């Protein structure tokens, strides 16, 4: 070989190297400009690979984990028949069938100088045979795309003649494969970011709609289905509601669901049996149910009708059921459907779980809103009835009519009756009713049913003094057909579900409120409670009218008694001039001054005073002293009134407050301590204010719990309601010992409040007037 020949080969090699580098740079430029689409990169790679490697046919295939087929991502020169095999998913991911699959699965480069002499061709692999015999492919190069140690695809170059690829060409294609992986990763990362942003936007949209849809959850459901289907690439979606124990599920919202499936839900045919329904299983078990392929389920293989319908009629293959979970369990499920076999990823399932949680928020928000609205309506109705009661002192009929009108409206019961027993309790009539036909209304005026052994629900509720409910009166064996009145209600008026609540006077029912619905729709617990309230109001109205009529008949006899009562009231009014307001009000309300007499009572006793007040008075101007004392008593007096104390006695800066007499108190020690904490907090603010004026004043509190003697002390024109005894002395002495900001408790007071307040023992103290040392406790924090 001549030097010229060697020089020519070196020039060719240099030229090839430059061409290869230029091709690689070109691909890198396309990668840099193709952030959201790897297809231009694939096309550029195949163009450059074909041109530089002399391969008239090229392809780039991709696979995902779990795929059973190869996807043709890009090609140059591939025959339509071969491309159709990829589109029809007939190019298997089987290393025993195709060399592309073998290269990807085994993550190795495969170079076949002549595929007609390859192992798979000899073994009769159909795709290999077709490529050689039908398309005429002979020399092939398969270079795998490897990402994070896993094969994700392959670049394939084909030659029709037998001509092996050289080392430089193979090295170039390997570099192209690495660049393809970079492009795939870049696009994947870009798309992941975009998907994450889109998901965040979707969730934000749903949350915003939740905040503006207080009274209707359906718009939120529709938006959730739209976003979930779009972000998870689902062909259709649905949101069904149902709880464990329900007979069937209800379709609350749907997207792209076929009419036949909607009708199945509307007809109540979608069961809540977890052994039959995957949605029910998800709800009952409280976790997602993910069906990769409906055609691979036992239900489909056994030929169960709705499984076959789903697969063969609707074409649905991959299903995801995510439950809507509350603190009390599952209340429904969010369902996504795909018509191709493509399982959902963990990220997609987590996203749908988030949407399911948002659906629960929407449901609970709307339920709370409706509950509040319902409560307002019921309270308004109750107030309306009370107003009618107050205006109908001599006639209960306007009250009955108002009660039936409100009960009928609020309980969605178009038929309402008020059967009443006569005074002898021998017969039941119906003086008030609404919602019936005019001819039936005329007939009801004649209703006078004997109470003994009557099978009518209207009579039985009064006779048996019990609440009666029936989901379907027609088919309830407890209430068999019994004559004209039942037939009128059931057959003519169409009554089905019924609720009766008796009007109780003591242990006896004097009547009942009876509500009917014309469909099978059982009354709920809220309905029962509301009608019980109306029943109590009806009894009040009846009793008011009875009392009014009785008072009118006795009016002449009551003159003297009224005068005596007026004199008593005047006497009690005079008491208010010298008794504490709380005591005077109690005496007046009881109509007796017995409690003014000395008696024993369990008291919560609070003593408090200002620390440093004596020294302050010695140096301050009289006006300043009065101003401080006035401010102190105003603030403490307001707190004492706010905490419902029975009596307070004041002397200078000292204040004694009693709990549990004369006004009863469930927790005397706790009430006293809560007052003490409030006083200490307010005094801290006052002390800071006074300190700005140069007054250094503090505040101490002592609290005890025990029995003391309580009653009136004094003489004509000057009386006080006060207490004396060890418990009083002990609270006073504890107050003396309390430092600024301290609240000291007696042992018994501490025992009464220790479950709700924090306190610490400060040891035993010898207190003036107390014969033995006392274990004292200091309050640390409030409840």
Secondary structure, 3 states (H helix, E strand, C coil): CCHHHHHHHHHHHHHHHHHHHHHHHHHHHHHHCCCCCCHHHHHHHHHHHHHHHCCCEEEEEECCCCCCECEEEEEECCCHHHHHHHHCCCCECCCCCCHHHHHHHHCCCEEECCHHHCHHHHHCCHHHHHHHHHHCCCEEEEEEEEECCEEEEEEEEEECCCCCCCHHHHHHHHHHHHHHHHHHHHHHHHHHHHHHHHHHHHHHHHHHHHHHCCCCCHHHHHHHHHHHHHHCCCCEEEEEECCCCCCECEEEEEECCCHHHHHHHHCCCCECCCCCCHHHHHHHHCCCEEECCHHHCHHHHCCCHHHHHHHHHCCCCEEEEEEEEECCEEEEEEEEEECCCCCCCHHHHHHHHHHHHHHHHHHHHHHHHHHHHHHHHHHHHHHHHHHHHHHCCCCCHHHHHHHHHHHHHHCCCCEEEEEEECCCCCEEEEEEEECCCHHHHHHHCCCCEECCCCCCHHHHHHHHCCCEEECCHHHCCCCCCCCHHHHHHHHHCCCCEEEEEEEEECCEEEEEEEEEECCCCCCCHHHHHHHHHHHHHHHHHHHHHHHHHHHHHHHHHHHHHHHHHHHHHHHHHHHCCCCCHHHHHHHHHHCCCHHHCCEEEEEEEEEEEEECHHHHHHHCCHHHHHHHHHHHHHHHHHHHHHCCCCEEEEECCEEEEEECCCCCCCCHHHHHHHHHHHHHHHHHHHHHHHHHCCCCCEEEEEEEEEEEEEEEEEECCEEEEEEECHHHHHHHHHHHHCCCCCEEECHHHHHHHCCCCEEEEEEEECCCCCCCCEEEEEEEECC
